[in-house]
Amino acid sequence: MRKSILFLAGLASIVTGLPTEVQEIHGRQSAPTATIKNGTVVGTSSGGIDSFSGIPFAQPPVGNLRLRPPQSLTQGFPGGTFDASKSAAACPQFAFQVDNLDLSDLPNSVVGDIIGELVQSPIAQVAINQKEDCLSITVQRPAGTTANSKLPVIFWIYGGGFEAGWSAMYDGSNFIKSSVNLGKPVVYVAVNYRYWVQENIAAFGGDPSKVTIWGESAGSISVFDHTVINGGDNTYNGKPWFRAAIMNSGSVIPATDVSTPKPQAIYDKVVASSPCAGSANTVSCLRGLDYATFLRAVSSVPGIFSYRSVDLSYLPRPDPGDSFFSESPEVSLQASRYAKVPTIVGDQEDEGTLFSLVQSNITTNDDLVNYVASYFPADPNNVENARNLAAQYSNIVVAGQPAGSPFRTGGLNNIYPQFKRLAAILGDLTFTLTRRSYLNFITNDGVPAWSYLSTFAYGTPILGTFHATDVIYSFFTPSNTTVPTRSFHTYYINLIYDLDPNSANLAGPVIQWPRWSNSTPSLLNFGLGSNSVMLDNFRQAAYNYVQPRINQFRV
């Protein structure tokens, strides 16, 4: 049964992200082409961008290939060509609409504020054209790029709690246009959850020796996981898979392995929600189900917007019997078994607010402690650790004003008695303090690292600068129209080209970004109208409690 859980987790890591509707690229000019081992890929060209969408990178994961690692696509395209002019299909996923948030216990005015913000976010959108045959990759490049161009490559992995999303919503056009304007053009790759890039990207004008991997949320956790798999061996045919990494809101997540009760319970729930409960071979039975029945079963477990929140059902988990991903990620860091590449890693100021909206029955300190402790059932001291951690998040600032997230808002925004404390703790344990822990390990090993905190949505009611707000500026805002967009694009493109975000084009709000170190843990504060440098020492008491006990905080 242990292997069954791993297969299920493997599928989840393939089918994740944030969903939305995406307009196809129209106004085709002369169709660009690229020839790879499977045949000729025919794309579209519009607005100075060539796009090749939905290129299959593996055999369809259906039937007997369901719940197995992706199998390489070795056969040629039918007729020798593949039409890459249409948006890639989305993989099967949880419903991820705002309508699924149960906010019935909150005042209508509060619900209105929350919904008003979320409808503008990619999180609120709906994935279209979902199907199980979805393992595809999309490549975009500046128009006119040829196989001889050898441009650096940015490889994007989207987020979504390892349960939802698709690559097609993340159009790389704005990012590519910024790269051209900065004189540093790049090739952009997005995947529906790498052999493919190393073997084929040169045909599209990309340089396989200059790949940077970039992700947000679950995609950012996936980027980190890429650094620790295979014992940190980051090579393919003697050359690096990638040479730099960018992590937006997610890094090391300590995790219990596939043999422990929590992942087993997830698998058992899926089986119990299917016609396979009485089968002698439940994995084989699940593979034989029709698509709709299978999707209902795998969607029966708690999602990221449920009461269980960031206690993710389909979090990637280590398998001690498989060298690919054999140990909890923090162990890899402690043993220095990871790919040591220049890294940008950062968070939003209020990562936890979005994931703390529905737990309104948590009204006392004991309620809070017991809820947090339930995330770590394998730790015999989970209640004690949760209580000691919660003590670092006072419910009083001054004159009875509750502390917590959204931060720096005094007594405002506490929509139920423990909301701000819970939001602070979930945000810190999942994103902010684990980022600081990650930086502590890698900079001790001499890895060049730069870190940031986004505060550009400060003042947003209830949510603050909430999870995934950076994606709006990175992808959905035209190049050079806002300070955050200009900043993200300039720093990231510099890293992609020169392995240093400060290498060129520093002017105005794009200031010198100091490296993070244990002696001077500097952060770049991404503001709405300007950027500044700050120290990464807030909530240090909570960090000082978690860091020496990080192995005990395995979800």
N, C-alpha and C positions, 0 to 999 in steps of 0.2 A: 504493500500500500504506500510505502514511503516514496517509491519512484512515481507512483500515480500523482502524488501531490506535486512533485517536481515538474511533471509534464504539464499539469494544470497551471502552475506558476509560470512555466515557460510560455504557454499560450498567452497568458495575461500580459507578459512583458512584450509580446508581439503586437497586441491589439489595443494599445493605449493612446491617450492624449486628450486634447480639448477640441470639441466639435463646433462647427458653424457652417453656414452656407457660404459657398465660394463661387464667384463668377468666373466662368471660363474665359480664357484669353481669346479675344476675337480680332478681327482685322488682320487676318493672316497675310504676311508678306511672302516672299519666296521661302518655302518651307525648309528650315534647317535640318540637317541630317547628321547622324553619327553612326559609325559602324563598329559594333562590338562582336564578341564571339558568337552570339545568337543570331546576328543579322543586322540589318539597317534599321535604326530608330528614326522616325520622321516626326518632327515636332512642329511648333508654331513660332512665329516671330511677331512681336508687337511692342511698340513703345520702347524700342532699343533693347529688348530682352528676348532671348531665345528660350523657349520652355519645352521640355520633354517630360510629359506627365504619365504616371502610372506604369512605368516600365517594370515588368515582373522580374523579381530577383530570386524567386524560389518557386518550386512546384506548388500548385494550389494545396493548402493544408486542409483537405477535405477527405472524407472516408477514412481509410486506414492511415492517412498522414495527419489526421486531426490529433492534437495533444502529443505531437512529436516535434523535435527540433526541425527547423526549416530544412528542406532538402534542396540541394543546388539544382538550378534549372540548366540542364546540360543540352537539351535539344534546341534546334534552331526555331526561329519564329516561322509560323505558317506562311508560305510564299516568300520567305526571306526578309520580310519587313514587319515592323510593329508601328501602328498608328498611335503616337504619343501626344495627340492633340486634345484629348479630353481629360477632365479632372480625374484623379485617381479615386477609386472606390474607397470608402471607409471600412475598416474592419468591424466585426460585430462588437457591440459595446453596451454598457449600461446607459439607460436614459439619464441625461445629464442636464436636463432643463431646470431653470429656476423654479418652475412649477412644482418640482419634486421636493423643494424645501418646505418642511412643515413648520410654518411660523405662526400657527394658530394661537399659541399662548402669548404672543407678543402684541402690544398695542398696534392698532391700525396705522398710526402715524409712523411708528418705527418700521413696520413692514413696508410702508411706502418708500421710506428713505433707502432701505436695503434693496428693494426691487428696482428702484430708480437708478441705483449705481450698477447693479448686476446686469441689467438689460443692455448696458453699453459694453459689457465685457465679453470676450470670446467664450468665457465659461458658460454664458447663458444661451448660446446658440445650439442648434440641432444638427447633428451629423446627417447628411443625406447620402443616398446610394450606398447603403451598407450591404456587404456580402462577405461570405467566408473566404472566397478567393480574393484576397486583398493584399498579399505580400508584394508590395511594389515600391519603387523608388522614383523620385522626381528630381530632375536636374534642370537648373536654370543658369544662364550665363549671359554676359554682355553679347549683344548681336555682333556677328562677325568673328566671334571666337572660333578658332580652328583647332584641329588635333595637335598642331605645333605650338599652341600658345603657352602651354604649361603654367596656367594660373594657379595660385593657391586655392585650396578647397575648404569651404566651411560645411560641415556635416551636422545637420540639425535634427535633434530628437525632441519631439513635443512632449508636453505634460498631460496630466489628467488622472492621476491617482492609480495608474496601471489598470484602468478599467474603462476608459473612454477616450475618444478623439481620433484625429486623422491628420495626415500630412498635408492634404490639399488646402486646408484653411490657411496655412502659413505660406503665403506668396512671398517669395524672396526678392521680388522686383525692387522694392524700396531700398533694401539693404544693398543690392547689386548696384543700383544707381548711385548710392552714396559712395560705394567703392570706386566707381568710375570717376566721380567728381573729385575724389581724393587722390586720383592717379594711381590707385591700387586695386585694379579690377579683380574680382574673385568669381569662382564657380560655386554655386549654392546647391546643396544636395539635401533633400528631405526624404525620410523613410517611414513607412508604416511598420514600424518595429517588426561583414564589412568586407568579406571577401570581395563583394561586388565592386566597391569603390576602388580598391587596390588593383583589381584586374581590368576595370573598364573605364575609369574616369578619364584616362588620358585621351580616349577617343572623343571626349567632349571638350577637350582643351584644358583639363585639369592636371595638376602635378600630383601624383600619388605620394610623393615624398614630402608634400607640404599640406597635410590635412590637419585641420583643427576641428575637434568635436565640441558641439555646443548643445545645451539642453536647458529646459525650464521645468521646474517642479519634478514630476516623475521622470521627465527627460533629463533633468539635471542629476538626479539620483542615478539614472542609467549611465550618464557620462562618468560619474565617479566609479560606478561598478565596472566600466570598461577599463579603468586604471588598475583594478585589483584582480580581475579574472586571470586565469592561468598563472597564478602566483605572481602577477605583475609583469609577466613577460609580454611586452608590447611589440612583438616582431612578427612579420610575415615574410617568409623567404629571406630572412636576415635583415629586413628593413622595418622601420617603425610603422605601425598601423596609423598612428597620428603623432603629431609633435607638439600640440598644445591643447588646452581644454578651457572651456568657458562653462561655468555652472551658475545658473540663475535660480536661486531658491531651492536648494537641495544638494546634499553631499553624502556624508557617511550616515547610514541608518543601521545601528546595531540590530541584528536580527537573529532570532532562534532558528535552528536548522529544520529541515523538512521532516525530521523524525519526531518532533515535539508535538504536544497535544493541540496547540493553537492551529497550525496549518492542517493537521489531520481533521480537526473539526470543520474547517472550511470545505475540505474535500468531501467529508461525510454529508455536509449540508447540500452540496451540489448533487451528490448521488441520491439523497433522500428526496430531492425536488425533481427527480427524473423518473422514468419508468425502470431504472436500473437497480433500484434498491435491493431486489432479491436476486440479482445476477451473481453467478459464481465468479465472473470476471468483469468487474464494474468498468474498468478502463475500456475494454473491448466493447462493452455495451454502449458507453458514451460515444465511442467512435461511430457506432452504427445508427445513432439517433438522427432523425431528420433535423435540418438546420434550426427550425423554429423551436422545436422541443429542447434541443441542446442549448440554445440561447436563453430560453427561460430558466433552465437549470443553473447555468453559470451566472445568471443575473440574480439568483435568489439570495445571495449572501449580502451582508451590509455594504453599502457604498459610501463614498467619501462625504456625501452630504447627509448621511444618516446619523443616528445618535452615536455610532462608533467612530465617526469622523476619520481622523488620520491614522486610526488603527486599521491599516489597509488590509483588505482581504487578500489581494493578489500581489503583495510585496515580494520582490525577488528574495528567495531564501537560499542559504548555502546548503549544499549536500556534501557531508564529509566523505562520501564515497566517490565523489566526482571531482577531479582536479580542476575542472573548469571554474567552479565557484564553490570552494570547499570549506570556507571559514567565514565567520561573521566579519563584516567589513572593517570594524575597528581593530580586530586582531591583525588584519593585513597591514594597517597603518602602524600599529605598535611594533610589528616585526619588520617594518620597512619593505614589505612585499607589495609594491605598487609601481606603476609607471611614473617616473619623475619627470614631468613635463611642465613648462611654464603654464600658470593657471590664473584665471580670473574667477572669483567666486563671491557671490553676494546675496543679499536678501532685501525684501521689502520691510519697512519698519514694523508693520502690523500683520505679520504672516498668519497669525492664529485667529483673527476675527472671523474670517469667512467660514472657519471650521468649528465655530463655537456658537452658532446661532440657534441650534435646536435643542440644546441641553438645559432648557429652562427649569427643569426640576432639580437642578443642582443649586441649592439655596444656602447650604451651610458649609463650614470648613470640612466637616466630616464627609459630606457628600462629595466635595471636591477631591479630597484625599482618596476616597474609595474609587472614584471614577478614574483618576490618574493611575492608581495602583493596578486597576484592571487591565491596563495596557501591557503590563509586565508580569504575567502569571507565572513565568518560569523562575522568577526571582523570589526566593523564600523571604526576603526582606522588603517585598514590594510596598507594603503598607507603610512601614517605617521610612523607607526612602521617599515615598510620595508625601508623607507628612513633613519630613524635614525639608523637602524641596518646596512645598507649598508655603512653608514658614518664611522662605526668602521673598515671597511675593505678598507684601503687606496689603491688607484691605483698607489701610488708612494712609493717606498722604498727610493732609492737614485738615483739621475741623471736619473729620468724618468723610472726606472725599476719597473714594476708592482708587487705588492704584491699578495699573494694568493696561491692557491694550484695548482700544487704540491709545498709544502712549502720549504723554504730554497733554492730556485733556482733563486732568483733575477729576471732578465728580461727574462729568458728562459721559454719556454713552453707555452707562452701566444698565443694560436693558433687562437684566435679571440679577439677583444678588451676587452671583459668583461669575458673571460673564467676563468681566475684564481680567480677572485673575486666571480663569481657565484659558482665555484667548492668549494671554501672555505665556502661560506654561506650555500649551500645545505648540505655539509658534516657536518658542525657544527650544523645546526638546526635539522638534522635528526639523527645524531649519537654523535658527540663529545661533544657539549655543553649540550645536553640533558643527556648524560652520567654523566657529572659533576653535573648537577641538581639532577639527581637520587641519586648519591652518597651523596650529601648534605643532602637530606631527610633521607636516611636510616642510615647514620652514626650518625646523630643527635639522632636517636632512639637506638643507641648502637649496630647496626647490624655489625658484622665483615665483612669487605669488602676490597678487593685488586683490584687494577686497573692497566691497562697497556696501552701503546701506541706502536704499531709495526712500526719500521722504516727500516726494513731489506731490502726493495726494493728501498731505497733512490737512486736517480739518474736514475731511469727508465724514459725514455723520455715521456713527456706529462702526464703520469699517476701517477708517483711516487709510493709510497707504497699504492696501490689502494685497493678498497673494495674487500674482499674475498681472498686476497693473503695469509692470515693466514690459510685458509682451505687447501691449497696445502701442507703446512708443517704439519698440524694436521692429514691429512688423506692419502695424496698421496706420502709422502716421507718415506722411510723405517726407522724403529726405530733407533735412536741414530746416524744417518748419518749426521745431520746438527745441528747447535746450536739452531735454532728456534724449530725444531722438538723435540730435547731432552728437551728443556726448557718447551714447552707447555705440553708435555706428563708428565714430572716429577711433575710440579706444579699442573696440573689438577688431576693426580692420587692421589697425597697427599691429595688434598681437598676431593676427593671422599671417601678416606679411613678415614681421620683424621679430616676433616673440617678445615684444615689449609694447605695452599700450601707449607709451610716451614717445615713440620713435619719430613722429612727424605730426604736422597739422595742429599743434597746440596753440590755441588762440582764444581770446574771450573766455567763455565759460569752460572751455576744454583746457583745464589746468594740469600742471604736473601731478601725476598720481603716484604717491610714495608706495614702495613695496611694504607689505605687511611683515613684521618681525615680532618675535616674542618680547624683545626689549622695547620696541616702539610699534605697537599694533595699530597702524594707521588705517583708517577707512576713508574712501571717497564718499562724501554725502551727495547723492544725486538729488538736487532740489528742482523745483519747477522753473525758477528763473536764473539760477546760478548753482555752481557746485562749490564745495568746500571740503577741507580735510578735518577729520575728527578722530578721536581715539576709540578703539574697539574695547572699551572697558566698562560699558554700562551693564547693569545687572551682574556684576562680577561675583557677588556672593553666591548667586545661583550657579554660575559657571564653576566656581571653586568647589561646589558640592558635587556637581555632575562629573567633572573631568576625571577625578581619580576613581570614580565608580562607573565609568561609562559602560563597562562590560555588564553591569547589572541592569542597564536600561535597554535591554533587548526586547523588541516588540515581537 
